[in-house]
Amino acid sequence: MTETTSTFAERSDEPEVLDRLTIRFAGDSGDGMQLAGNRFTDASALFGNDLATFPSFPAEIRAPAGTIAGVSSFQVQIADFDIHTAGDDPDVLVAMNPAAMMAHLKDLRPAGTIIVNTDAFDERNLKKAGYVTNPVEDGTLDGYKVITIPMERLTKDAVKGSGVTGRAVLRSKNLLALGLVAWLYNRPVEPTIEWLEGKFAKLPEVLEANRRAFMGGYNFGHNTEQIALTFNVEPAELPPGEYTNISGNIATAWGLIAAAQKAGLPLFYGSYPITPATDILHELARHKNFNVRTFQAEDEIAGIASAIGAAFGGSLGITGTSGPGLALKSEGLSLANMIELPLVVVDVQRGGPSTGLPTKVEQSDLLFAFYGRHGESPLPILAPSSPSDAFETAFEACRIALKYMTPVILLSDNTIANGSEPWLLPDLDALPDISQPFVTAPNGEDDKYLPYKRDPETFARSWAVPGTAGLEHRVGGLEKDSITGNVSYVPENHQAMTDVRAWKVANICHDIPEIEVDDPDGADLLILGWGSTKTTITAAVNRMRRTEGVIVAKAHIRHLNPFPKNLGSVLAQYDKVLVPEMNSGQLKHLLRAEFLRPIHGLSKVSSEPFKVREIEDKIRELLK
Amino acid sequence: MTLDYKRADFQTDQEPRWCPGCGDYTILSSAQKHFAQMGVARENIVLISGIGCASRFPYYVNTYGMHSIHGRAPAIATGLSVSRPDLSVWVITGDGDAMAIGGNHLIHALRRNVNLKILMFNNQIYGLTKGQYSPTSEPGKRTKSSPEGSLDFPFNPISLALGVEASFVARTLDSDPKHTERILQRAYDHNGSAFVEIYQNCNVFNDKAFIELTGKTERRANRIYMEHGEPMIFGAENENCVVIENGQAKFTRVADVDQREVYVHDEANPDPSVAFALSRLNKGPNGPTPLGVYRDVDRDTYDESFIQQVADVTEKKGPGDLQTLVRSLGTWTA
């Protein structure tokens, strides 16, 4: 008996309006939860909500079906105001199977809504998830608003006649779930239909199956007596302008492309696939018409080595990786430091050490970025603070690399890489020209080229690329004479070269913005963050100011090495400084060592981002 | 533009710091002479080396150069060559640099057919660290790190290169500068990866390793100069020859076989099996040993394909536009 109709149900009642909503889709890795979450997100983005997302998935491509290890989830918060995070605890949980419920029910807020695919709650799946009795029936869900839906049966009914048959039918289950959620939260259906039409243009049967499943879920919402009231989140009043919804890895790739364009150089990206950095390689590989050359190297070492080779030849050389790969690139970074060529290394941090937690987040490579090389090998380090901020930060990393002839590390992380948010498109014409002309004529006496002769302001050496007659020269890992560039074992020369390499990096503090402190009320406590914690810190501070009248200041560091030149004086203005970070206190150590201030830390290395209330609790504790 | 270079144009003001009597000096001289007549402007030549005695080489050649890190020269050179196919890029490496720490990069450069000329100086010893066995040392070799004899089974570098289907594979000898120059020219003329093993004597830590090919009496008997299209005949009196039997290469006496059975060398054979069989004729530089080009076949180069893809995409899509790029995922206006 099919209940589907051929059109989307008409709405009659006015929905209740919410200011914000956090929804989490959770199911088996093969259930298509990332797709459902992304479609919900895009529909909301086009509707005009502010939003932030947090995808989470296992490292295994196909973990055993039905197990907790195989659960994949996607959380999105949408709002009618300026929000910053994907939300602490979801208001709505979509549980596609018992394992998803077992893994995520603990996070659902009290009295929250749970949408349960009852077809998956059979004895076998319950056992796999560790349930002795069925939680849908044994009182486990008391206190929650429960919507039960036999998704598999309804999907089969809905898809009938589409041409898709057999096991493939149930692949549309996620669209059915999405349809129900779209009904319940008054999402426009057109963006999802249009997306399906584009995605499956060449597979008309699959398109039809998915369209019918989506409509089936939507109409189930209309028909079921379990839903008395639907909800809506109105568009947010974002600053006027044109927006797109962007993830951090895409923004990083675009920032690198923009930098290469504004530098007038080919972009060479040498990289070995590694989670969660691989999407940067994927994205760059799609844009060869920007004179982007991507090279999938045989290993991480060849990734950086090929980028160094390309930089020697006059390209903007870039490599991307995550923690274990950064370790392998360490020797190459030292070479780039010694031969002073521009290079950008993107490290999308994940849980470590070793293979660690490849699909989870940490900020635990900070000290490694600072000190993870042999010898005295300082280099600039930058960290984006959100998915969209990765565009500008990647651009800035390239600017510094080119201007100062130095390798630069860009410390992204998994939350930034895979999370997404609305991005107010920047004025691309206003991006600065960051080209650095190659040297074309000898710069020494007797028509000699002196490769290590430096610019008096930046301390950068000049860039002479092969093919330039008269400037033939040799660089290399051995210490070089500070003028001629010939191999030198002279002690005074090594001291001078070590000093100048350090000065060159330290001197960049005069070429970067001072750190701005948000302190409207003259606080005694400063919350100082770096990287992806910005969103959570901002949400916590804003909420406490608004609802509790708490007086607290906040600031965020993008340039980690060198630090902004006013950072020391800023720290000195506050009785207490709190640094929340997803490591065991690495920035805290650096700040204490550099500025001799008693910095407080809030540390989290659980592989999950901070929750807003965790930061709030610490602020309350410090203000006692 | 005619290029009228002399060897001196490729010398630098840096004095080589190899041990007196090192085979590297003759290779340096042969290479400088070769570069002088190669027909490429000096500024368009780049030498990339790794670490080891051989890898000091770029400091002594007046072109562009990089003395890089241990084993990584093929990877660095790949990045350079594919982004600057206008350059003539040479990798200078040794048996430790190329076959031990850098083995991975070597095989991948060769399988991709990157347009690199890879000169591997094989002295069968670690010289710069003062005498340990290398991946090409003979089994049982007694060194400071193997006082009871090395347990390692050695690589046959030619077999290795042929195994990854390198498009050009050759061997020459430091003490035969004319042959070295000729092989370097052949490597340059080849479009694609060229792997050249150069037997090089380390007179301090592994002296006379190649004596059977260099000794006044032995060399006449043992050097087999391979020539394309020529029967493979060798020996002081040209009394010996190579035959291929059941896919295996064997030595025999010319007098013992029908002339038609003598193997006629075919560098251009697309199947690397025969070249591989030839590479098994000698285990190390002992007894009769082929010198010259084992294989020289045409195959698409990585560099050309790499740049062509960029050009094709640009032709199809038009030059990239940032304004379009940032709107490619759909936008809305607030």
Contacts between the chains, C-beta under 8 A, distances in Angstrom:
chain1	res1	chain2	res2	distance
A	42	B	330	7.3
A	45	B	332	6.8
A	46	B	330	7.0
A	46	B	332	5.2
A	48	B	332	6.4
A	48	B	334	6.3
A	235	B	334	7.6
A	236	B	334	7.7
A	237	B	334	7.6
A	238	B	334	4.3
A	239	B	334	7.0
A	240	B	333	7.7
A	240	B	334	5.6
A	241	B	333	7.1
A	241	B	334	6.3
A	242	B	327	7.7
A	242	B	331	5.1
A	242	B	332	7.5
A	242	B	333	5.2
A	243	B	331	6.1
A	243	B	332	5.5
A	243	B	333	7.3
A	243	B	334	6.0
A	244	B	326	6.6
A	244	B	327	6.6
A	244	B	329	5.3
A	244	B	330	6.5
A	244	B	331	4.7
A	244	B	332	7.9
A	245	B	329	6.7
A	245	B	330	7.7
A	246	B	329	6.9
A	250	B	329	7.6
A	254	B	325	6.2
A	254	B	326	6.3
A	257	B	320	7.3
A	257	B	322	7.3
A	257	B	325	6.8
A	258	B	322	5.8
A	261	B	320	7.5
A	261	B	322	6.1
A	266	B	83	6.4
A	268	B	79	6.4
A	268	B	83	5.2
A	270	B	79	5.8
A	287	B	320	6.0
A	287	B	325	7.0
A	288	B	309	6.3
A	288	B	310	4.7
A	288	B	313	4.1
A	288	B	314	6.8
A	289	B	310	7.8
A	289	B	313	5.0
A	289	B	314	4.4
A	289	B	316	7.8
A	289	B	317	4.4
A	289	B	318	6.6
A	289	B	319	6.1
A	289	B	320	4.5
A	290	B	319	7.7
A	290	B	320	3.3
A	290	B	325	7.5
A	291	B	310	6.7
A	291	B	314	7.6
A	291	B	320	7.5
A	292	B	310	7.6
A	292	B	320	7.8
A	293	B	82	7.0
A	293	B	83	6.1
A	293	B	306	6.6
A	293	B	307	8.0
A	293	B	310	6.0
A	295	B	78	7.5
A	295	B	79	6.9
A	295	B	82	6.7
A	295	B	306	7.7
A	297	B	75	6.8
A	298	B	75	7.6
A	298	B	104	5.8
A	298	B	105	6.7
A	298	B	108	4.0
A	299	B	104	6.1
A	301	B	72	6.3
A	301	B	75	6.7
A	301	B	105	7.7
A	302	B	72	7.4
A	302	B	75	3.8
A	302	B	78	7.4
A	302	B	104	7.6
A	302	B	105	5.7
A	302	B	108	7.1
A	305	B	68	7.5
A	305	B	69	7.7
A	305	B	72	4.4
A	305	B	75	3.6
A	305	B	76	4.6
A	305	B	78	7.9
A	305	B	79	6.7
A	305	B	105	7.4
A	306	B	75	5.4
A	306	B	76	6.8
A	306	B	78	5.3
A	306	B	79	3.1
A	306	B	82	7.8
A	307	B	79	5.9
A	308	B	68	7.6
A	308	B	76	5.5
A	308	B	79	6.6
A	309	B	48	7.1
A	309	B	66	8.0
A	309	B	75	7.2
A	309	B	76	3.9
A	309	B	77	5.9
A	309	B	78	6.5
A	309	B	79	3.0
A	309	B	80	3.7
A	309	B	81	7.6
A	309	B	83	7.5
A	310	B	79	4.1
A	310	B	80	6.4
A	310	B	82	7.7
A	310	B	83	4.3
A	311	B	79	7.9
A	312	B	46	7.8
A	312	B	64	8.0
A	312	B	66	6.1
A	312	B	76	7.5
A	312	B	80	5.7
A	313	B	79	7.6
A	313	B	80	4.6
A	313	B	83	5.1
A	313	B	84	4.0
A	313	B	87	7.1
A	314	B	83	7.9
A	314	B	84	7.2
A	315	B	83	4.8
A	317	B	79	7.0
A	331	B	69	5.4
A	331	B	72	8.0
A	332	B	69	6.8
A	332	B	72	7.1
A	335	B	68	6.1
A	335	B	69	5.1
A	339	B	66	7.0
A	425	B	326	5.5
A	425	B	327	7.4
A	425	B	331	7.0
A	428	B	322	4.9
A	428	B	323	6.0
A	428	B	326	7.0
A	466	B	43	6.6
A	466	B	44	6.8
A	466	B	45	8.0
A	466	B	46	4.9
A	466	B	64	4.1
A	466	B	80	7.7
A	466	B	84	6.6
A	466	B	87	5.4
A	467	B	43	5.7
A	467	B	44	5.7
A	467	B	84	7.3
A	467	B	86	6.6
A	467	B	87	6.6
A	468	B	43	5.8
A	469	B	41	6.8
A	469	B	42	7.5
A	469	B	43	4.4
A	470	B	43	7.3
A	471	B	43	7.3
A	472	B	42	6.0
A	472	B	43	5.8
A	472	B	62	5.6
A	472	B	63	5.4
A	472	B	64	5.5
A	473	B	64	6.8
A	473	B	65	7.6
A	474	B	12	7.6
A	474	B	58	5.3
A	474	B	59	5.4
A	474	B	64	7.5
A	474	B	65	4.0
A	474	B	66	7.0
A	474	B	67	6.7
A	475	B	65	7.5
A	475	B	66	5.4
A	475	B	67	7.5
A	476	B	58	7.3
A	476	B	59	7.2
A	476	B	65	7.7
A	476	B	66	5.9
A	476	B	67	2.9
A	476	B	68	6.7
A	477	B	51	7.7
A	477	B	67	6.3
A	477	B	68	6.4
A	477	B	69	5.9
A	478	B	67	6.4
A	486	B	13	7.8
A	486	B	14	6.1
A	486	B	59	7.9
A	487	B	14	7.2
A	487	B	59	6.5
